[in-house]
Amino acid sequence: MKKTLALLLALMLLLTMGGCGKKEYLAGEIADPGVVEIGVPGEPAGTDPALYDGSLAARAMLGMLYEGLTVVDESGCAVGGVAESWEVTATDDAAKRPVYTFTLREDACWSDGTPVKAEDFIYAWTRIISGEAESPCRYLFDVILGAGSYEDEESELGLEATEDNKLVVTLEGDFAGFTHMTAGMAFSPLREGERLYNGRYAAQEAAEDNTVTLTPNPGYHGAKEPAALTLRYRFGDMASLEALAADGTLQATFGYAGEETAPLTGSDGTAYYYLLNTGRVTEEAERQALAALLRGEEPAGGLPQQAVLLTYDTGTAATAGEALAEQAEKQGMALTVNALSYEQYKAAREEGEYDMLYLAVGSDYPDDAVLLGYFAGGATGNYAGYRNDAYDELLEKANAETDEAARAALLREARVLLEGDGVLIPQGEGRTELYCHSALTGITCDAMGLWDFSRAEYAAA
């Protein structure tokens, strides 16, 4: 009997020791089903939308704290956010400048229950235009009449609140993308004198332990569904976040969570492309053959004997360039990969000494026209040297088209033309990984890289 008992104890000890080296992440029972604890590497992001910088800390939170006049739906069309509707007219003078009159939702509220007013937008935008807030998006506001020449508070701007819920914006010239621009983070409203929130959540001040808590905003009435669960963000280094994921504190993390947990992936707001320099690759057959090679397809002949690729010397750009050179060699083409630091890359890009260019594109607001505008004839960022009258005509029509569906159709047609000419070859998006507890669902990420936990929920056991 004693011998049997000793064997059983030894077996239990072996089993226990065998399991000691294996950590479980984001597992176990949910301590509070009304809260999601989220790990984010680094320091807490500020909550001033004017200072939004596209960092992970900002993308993980800010999209749920504010809502602009408009939002952009999955079809790429601008729809009402705080604005219930808008109309576009023109000034009475010879300039015929566009005038946008936005009617705000009567039930749009701040997190203290008071209404969002037109003056809140004017205050927020003016502090950026004046330089009071040093926003990286200051350049965007130059589309507003008077913003480009603004000097001081005596300067006149094309901004007027004709009623509490009527915001009138006069632009310098035709720009149908304005309702997409107003969906950008920098165009969010602010209440003068106090930090309130008009999105689905309200943020509390960052605690000493580097946690930030977001609670559902009961006054939210907008384009999206109201939030349900409280969010508690825990910021720190990768080691501390891993420990929190292992001890059951976190239910989601942008840090490490083991090899066995499959992550949810979302955009980081950056898209990658190869461009062909039409000033050097002048033959249509060569462009189409190079485009096929860049898509990972078998070129049907027509490759030039040699070519130069300008790219970065870090990350996937460098490794992709090396792999591409190997593929080109198999096809009988000598590809010189000019992989440079970013500053050197920018200088070489201006010189135009390349046949193919690797390009990373981010945007400060959601609009397909941002990328397509780089290829307009005479555009500053037209690094492909592309010239196509039909393409330029499509962009001009889109720039003046205020019907969202019609504008989206024009932009799609322009993109088809651009890719069909073998000039733009998409290479995918930058990705961010979020690891979640198996019971946690409903989390999404949009094309701008803004994470949305407002519909998060725990599955029933």
N, C-alpha and C positions, 0 to 999 in steps of 0.2 A: 504493500500500500504506500509506504513511504517512498519507495523507488518510483512508483507511478506518479505520485504527487510531485516529486523532484523533476521528472521528465516533463510534466505539464508546465511547471513553472519555468523551466528552461526554454520550452517552446514559446511561451508567452513573451519571455524576455527577448528572444530572437525576433519575433514578430514586431515587437515594439521598437527594437533597434533598427529593424529594416525600414520602418516608417519614419525614423527620425530625420533622415536626410532629405525628405521630400516636403516642400512647402506647398500649402494650398493658398491660393490667392482669391480674394473677392468671393469667399465662400461662407457658409454657415447661415444661421438665422439672421433676419433683418431686425436690428435692435429697435428701430423706430420706423414703422411703415409710412410715416408721414414726412420723412426726410430722406434726401439722397445726399450722401457724403461723396464729394468729388475731389480727386487729387490732381493738382496742376503744378508742373515744374516751374520754379522761379518765384518771383515776387508778385504780390497782388497787383492787378492792373488798376489804374485810376478809373473813375466812372464819368469823367468829362468826355462827352462824345466828340467835342472839337479836337481832342488830343488822341483820338483813336489811331493806333499805329499798325494794326493788323497782326500783332503778336498773338501767340496762343493764349496767353493770360487774358487778353482783351476779347479775342474771338470766343472764348469759352463762356463769357458772361454778357457783354454789352448788347448783343442783339436782342436780349430779352428785357433790357431795362428801358429801352426807348423805342418809339415808333415815329417815323417821319410822316410827312403829308401823304406819301404814297409807299406802296410796297410793290415788288415785282413778282408776279406769279410764275408758276412752272412753265407756262407757255412763252415767257419772256415779255409779257405785257404789263405795263404799270396799271395798278388798280388802287383804289382808295385805301389809305391807312387812317391817319387822323382826318384827312380830307374826305368828306362824304362825296364830293363831286368837284369838278372844275370846268371852266370854259376858257377858251382862248379867243381873244379879240386882237385888235391892233390900235395903236395910238392914232389920234386924229390928224397928226401933222404929216408932212411929206415923208418922214422916215418910216412910217408904218411899222413901228416896232411891236413885237408880240407882247401881249398883256395877258397874264395868267391870273384868273380870279378863282381862288380856292375857297370853297365853303366847308368849314370844319364841322365835324360831327358834334351835335349838341350834347351827346353823352360822353365825349372824350374828356377824361379826367386825369388829374395828377394823383399821385399816391396818397395825398392828404384829402382827396375827395373834391377838390376845387376844380373848375373847368379849365381845360387847355384853351388858351386864347391866341388870336392872331399875333398879338404883341409878343407872346412868348417865342414865336419863330423869329420875329424881327430882332428881338434882343439877342437871341442865340447867334443869328447870322451876322449881325452887326459887330459883335465882339470878335468874330473871326475876321471880317473884312477890315476892321480897324487895327487889328494886330494885338488887341487886348488878350486874346487867346492865340498863342502861337501854333496854329493848326497846320499840319502837313498838307491839308486840303485847301489852303487859302486860295490857290490858283483857280479852283473850280468856280468860285463865287464871282469871277470876273465876267461871267455871262450876264450878270445882273447890271442894269443900267447904273452907271456911276461908280461901280465897285472898283474898276481898274484904275480910276483916277482919284480914289478916296484919299483925303488928306487928314481931316479932323471931323469932329462932330457937327461942324457947320456944312460939311459936304452933303450934297443931295444924293439919295439912293432911290432906286426904283422899287421901294418897299413901302407899303401902306396898309394899315388896318382900318378899313372903312367901317367895320363893325367888329364886335368881339369875335365873331366867327367868320369874318371875311378878310382874307389876306390877298392883296393885289400885288403882283410882282411884274415889273416891266423889264424886259430883257434888252440887251444891246442890239440883237439881231435874231434872225431865224435860228432856232435851236429846239427841234422837236424832242430832243433827248432830255429836256429839262425835267419832265415828270419821272424819268429814271434817276436823274441826278438827285432829286429830292428824296429818293429812297436810300441814299447814302447816309452813313452814320453821322457825318459832319453836319448834315442838314436837319438833325433832330432839334426839337424845341428845348428850351431851358427856362425855368422860372427864375427871374432876377432875385438875388438875395438869399436863396436857399436851394439846396440840392434835393429836388423831387424827381420822380420818375413817372413817365406816362406809358411805359410798356407793360408787359404782363407780370413783371416782377419789380419789387423795390429792394434796394440794397441797404444793408446796415453798414456802419463804419467798420473798417478792418480792425479785428481784435489784435491784441498783443501777440497772440500765438499764430499770426498770419492766416487767420480764417476770415472769410467774408460770407455772410449769410444773406441769401435772397429769399424774400417771402412773397407769396402771391399778392399782386396789386388788386384789391377788391373793386377799385374804381375803373379797371380797364374795360373799355368797350372799343374794339377796333377790328382790324381785318382778320385777326387770328383768334384761336380758341383761348379762353382764359387759362391761367396756370392752375395746377392743383397741389403739387408737392412743394415743400420747402427745400431749398438747395443750400448746402453748406460746402463752400470751397475751401480746401486745405492746400495752401501753397508751401512749397519746400523743395529741397534737393531730391535727386532721384533715389538716394538711399533711404531717406526718411519716408518718402512716398511708398517705396516698396515695403517697408516695415508696416505701414498703415494698411496696405493692401493685404498683407499676410495675416495681420492680427484681427481682421474683420471690421476695422473702423470704416474703411471705404467700401462703397458699392460701385464706384466707377473711378477710373484713373487714366490720365494721359501719360503716366509713368510706366514702369515695368510691372508686369503681372504674370510672369512665368511664360513657359513655352506652350502650355496646354490650353491657355485661354485664347479663343479666337477673337480678335478685335473687331470693333465696328470702325469702318474707315470713312473719313469725310475729306472734303477738299481743304487745302490750306489757303485757298484763294488765289493760287498761281496756276497758270496753264503754260504748257511748253510746246514749242513749235520749231520746225526747221523752215527756213525761207530760202528761196533760190534767187540769186542776184541776176535779174534779167538783163542788166547791163553787160554781164560777162557770159552768162549762159543764154545766148540769144536765139538758139534754134529750139523750136517747139519740141522736136523729137528728143533732144538731149534733156530738156526740162522734164518731160514725161518719164524718161528712163530714170533720171535721178530721183524723181518723186516716188517712183515705184520702189527703188532701192531704199529710200528713207522710210517708206511704209513697211519695209520688211518683205516686199514682194520680189519676184524674179523679173528683172527688167527684160522687156522684149527687144533687146538690142538698143542701139542709139546712145550708149554711154560715151562720154568723152574719154580720151586716153588718160587725162589727169584732171584733178580738181583740188580745191582748197576749202576746208571746213574751218570756220572760226567758231570757237566754243569756249567754255569756262574750263579751268583746270581743277575743279573740285566736284565732288559728288557724282551723281548719275550722269551729268553732262560729260565729264571726262571719260568715264567707263563706256558710255554709249558711243563716244567718238572713236575709241579704240576698237570696239566691236564693229563699227561701221567700216573702219579702214580694212579690217580683215575680210568683211563681206565684199567690199569693193575690189580687193585684190583677187578674190576668187572669180570676179567678173571681168578681170583684165584691166581694171582701172587703178591708177596710182592715186590714192587719196592722202593728201597732206593734212594732218590734223593740227591746227594751230590753237592749242589749248593755253589760255592766258588767265592771269588774275583778272578780277572784274574791272579794275581801273585800266589795265592794259587792253582788255577786251573792248571797252567802250571807245578807247582811242583808235583801235584797229577797225572797229565798226564804222567810225566816221570816215576813215580812209577808203572803205569799200573794197579792200583787197581780199575778196573771198568770193567763192562760187556758191557756198552754202553757209548759212548762218543759224546757229542755235540761239533761240530767243525765249526768254521767260517773261510772261506778261501777267501783271496783276492790275487790278482796277480799284479805284476808290468808290465806285458805285456800280450797280448791276445794269449793264447795257452792252449788247453785242456790237453796237456801233463803235465802241471804244477801240476794239481790236481792228475792225474793218477800216476805221479812219486812218490807220497807219499806212494803208496802201493807196490812199487817194493820190492822184497825180499832184506833185508838188508838196505833199505833206512832209513835215520835218522828219518824222519817224519812218519814212518810206525807205527802209533799208534794202528792200528788194528792187528798188528802182522801177517799180511796176507802173505802167502807163496803159490804161484801157478806157476809152471814152465811154463805153457802155457801162462799165463799172462805176465811173465817176458820176454818171447820170443817175444811176440807182441810188448812190449815196446822197446826192443832192435832193432827190425826191424824198428819200427817207428823212432827211434833215428838216424838210418843210411839212411832212405829213403828221398831223396831230391825231389821226385815228390810229389807235394802238395796234389793232389787228392788221391794218393795211401797212403800217410802218414795219411791223415784224416780218411781213411777207416780203417786202422790199429788201430787208437786210438778209433774209434767208437766200433770196435770189442772188444778191451780191456775193455772199459767201460761196455758193455753188460755183459761181463764175470764177472766183479767185482760186479755189481749189482745183477747178477743172483746168485752169491755165497752168497748173503745176507749179504754183508760186508758194502756196501755204500748205504745209504738211503737218497736221496735228500730231503731237507725241504724248498726249495725256495730261493729267493734272498732278500737282503735288498733293500728297496725302498726309493726313493726320490720323493717328490710331487712338481709339478710346477703348479701354478694356472695361467690361461691365460684369456685374454679378448676373448669374444665369436667370434670376427672377426679374431683372430690370429690363423693361422694354420701352419703346415709344420715343427714343432719342433720335434726332435727325441733325443733319448739317447741310447748309445750302451751298450754292456755287461760290459764294463769297467767303466761305470758310467759317461762317457764324453758326455756332452750335446752339441747338434748341432742346432744352430739357423740360419745356413747359407741358409736354404731353407724356412725360415719363410716368410710368406706373409699375407696380410690382405685381407679377402674376400670382394668382392664388396658389397656395401650396397644394 
